[in-house]
C-alpha cells in the first residue's frame, strides 16, 4: 500500500497542508486515510511523488513462453534466455518461493 511506503512524506504534508502534527494529535484511522488519499490534490510532497511516477516510463513486459517444457540451454558468451516463472521454478526447484511471511 502506497501509504506505508511514504509515512514521512505524508506526515510532512499533513503538517504543511492540513496543519495537523500527527505526533501531537490523534485522528481516527478513517479520517487519516481519507485525508491521506486526497494529499495528491495539493502541492505537497505526495503530489510530487505522483508526478515522478507519471514521468517514469512504463515498465516493459517480459514475454513468457507458454510451453510446459523448458527450452534447451544456449551456449555462448553473453547470451540470455527468457523463461516464464513456472519454467524457472521447474529448472531450479526451491530457489524461488511465492507467498509466505516476511516478504523476503
C-alpha atoms as one frame of an Amber mdcrd trajectory, in Angstrom:
protein
   0.000   0.000   0.000   1.447   3.371  -1.003   0.625   4.978   2.359   3.011
   2.716   4.252   5.955   3.461   1.975   5.636   7.250   2.341   4.821   7.819
   6.013   7.348  10.646   6.492   6.137  12.390   3.335   2.526  12.053   4.449
   3.363  13.407   7.909   5.047  16.425   6.299   2.064  17.064   4.029  -0.401
  16.731   6.916   1.530  19.430   8.762   2.014  21.744   5.762  -1.402  21.333
   4.154  -3.810  20.461   6.959  -1.889  21.985   9.865  -2.021  18.646  11.702
   1.103  17.450  13.507   0.480  13.718  13.668   2.987  13.371  16.502   0.897
  15.754  18.610  -2.691  14.857  17.707  -4.554  11.633  17.155  -7.154  11.312
  14.449  -9.363   8.322  13.666  -7.968   5.931  11.045 -10.890   6.565   8.714
 -10.199  10.305   8.708  -6.429   9.759   8.377  -6.787   7.624   5.261  -9.452
   9.917   3.830  -7.139  12.917   4.184  -4.061  10.970   3.052  -5.870   9.846
  -0.093  -6.549  13.485  -1.006  -2.992  14.752  -0.479  -2.110  14.436  -4.147
  -4.677  17.130  -4.962  -2.475  19.709  -3.194   1.034  20.930  -3.959   2.990
  18.857  -1.487   5.449  16.015  -1.282   2.897  13.350  -2.192   1.806  15.309
  -5.269   5.464  15.465  -6.320   5.821  11.694  -5.801   2.809  11.011  -8.010
   4.201  13.332 -10.677   7.537  11.470 -10.575   5.738   8.171 -11.073   3.806
   9.584 -14.026   7.034  10.783 -15.647   8.718   7.376 -15.354   8.467   5.265
 -18.485   6.224   2.252 -18.025   7.991  -0.988 -17.222   8.215  -3.215 -20.247
   6.518  -6.534 -20.006   8.685  -9.563 -20.490   7.205 -12.102 -22.869   6.867
 -15.590 -21.472   6.709 -18.904 -23.196   3.539 -20.917 -22.816   5.192 -24.293
 -23.322   5.428 -26.531 -20.256   8.907 -27.731 -21.172  11.947 -25.597 -20.604
  13.927 -24.587 -23.673  17.354 -26.154 -24.065  20.145 -24.048 -22.587  22.090
 -21.971 -25.090  25.821 -21.992 -25.392  27.836 -18.850 -25.910  29.108 -15.840
 -24.046  26.632 -13.124 -23.145  23.534 -14.875 -24.453  20.426 -14.917 -22.290
  17.292 -16.996 -22.386  13.920 -15.714 -21.220  11.701 -18.227 -19.458   8.467
 -17.972 -17.533   8.482 -18.122 -13.748   6.910 -21.574 -13.951   9.717 -22.817
 -16.171  12.356 -21.231 -13.954  10.884 -22.856 -10.866  10.856 -26.216 -12.680
  14.517 -25.824 -13.655  15.599 -24.579 -10.219  13.260 -26.102  -7.608  13.371
 -24.446  -4.203  15.195 -21.338  -5.436  12.067 -19.186  -5.787   9.238 -19.236
  -3.287   5.919 -17.472  -3.652   3.975 -16.081  -0.714   4.865 -16.826   2.864
   5.650 -14.482   5.680   8.454 -11.996   5.989   8.363 -10.755   2.411  11.921
 -11.676   1.708
